[in-house]
Amino acid sequence: MQALWMALGALFFAIMGVCIKLASQGYGTLEIVFYRGLTGVVLFSALLWLRGTPLATPVPLLHVRRNLAGITAMSLWFYAIGHLPFATSMTLNTMSSVWLGTLVIVAAWWKTRRIAYPWLFVAVLCGFVGVVLLLNPRMAGNDPLAALLGLISGMMSAVAYLQVSALGRAGEPETRTVFYFSLGTTLVGLVGVLLFSGFSPLEWRTAWLLPATGIFASLGQWCMTRAYTRGSTLVVATLQYLGIVYASLFSLWLFHERLEPAAWLGMVIIVLSGIAATWVRQHQAMRQAAQNAG
């Protein structure tokens, strides 16, 4: 059942990305961030009230860390969606499994000064080879800044997923976790708009995209949180790559974007590398747990 939550969450995130891509033609990134968060606050305030879930949380610092990583990742991702081919921007954000593998390798090297997990190192290396193929070494047809920010968004998403898992282990309800994330998103978006850009006039032809972004983002966030806190990490992390499949279909169907064959190959390599990195990390964790038990 948790696998279904992640598959559904990936679809909601892909539809959210479509809304952002369309909205970015008339609204700034920080405006979209604000409206996305505000919609989530409204939805999950009502859900908290209906369920009788209190707002008070025993782990406020976990929420702060989750918000810092998650809001940064989301804001950079929204910018990338508006300035890169749709499938490319969605793929860069799903690099989280490869980035998690990178963090594990770096942490182990810092302690031992050697490559402790050679197969994980291979998976991570292949993932970044896929990035090079996807973006094109000469950045042909891509905005270099947007490509860099999209890549960083994937790294920050990896950090955010670790915090989501920590909240789940702490017993935090998914609804409250997503509510506080939406609240933080609203505040950051509002401050950013007031300081840097100001609000754009709302037009009836495009204004509906702003709450739609928030609705689908909140649904995707809720499904993802539910999947990560209750399901198998390996299965859930693998199924998140369905988002690339959905994004590729939307990219061809709605935006008529055509990627080079090397870019498609890069996407496949990134997906396989992410799955491999997740499998290796899961295997290492199980072996470590067995050694500790013994």
Buried (B, 14 or more C-beta within 10 A) or exposed (E): EBBEBBBBBBBBBBBBBBBBBBBBEBBBBBBBBBBBBBBBBBBBBEBBEEEEBEEEBEBEEBBEBBBBBBBBBBBBBBBBBBBBBBBBBBBBBBBBBBBBBBBBBEEBBEEEEEEBBEBBBBBBBBBBBBBEBBBBEEEEBBBEEBBBBBBBBBBBBBBBBBBBBBBBEBEBBBBBBBBBBBBBBBBBBBEBBEEEEEBEEEEEEBBEBBBBBBBBBBBBBBBBBBBBBEBBBBBBBBBBBBBBBBBBEBBBEEBEBEBEEBBBBBBEBBBBBBBBBBBBBBBBEEEEEEEEEE
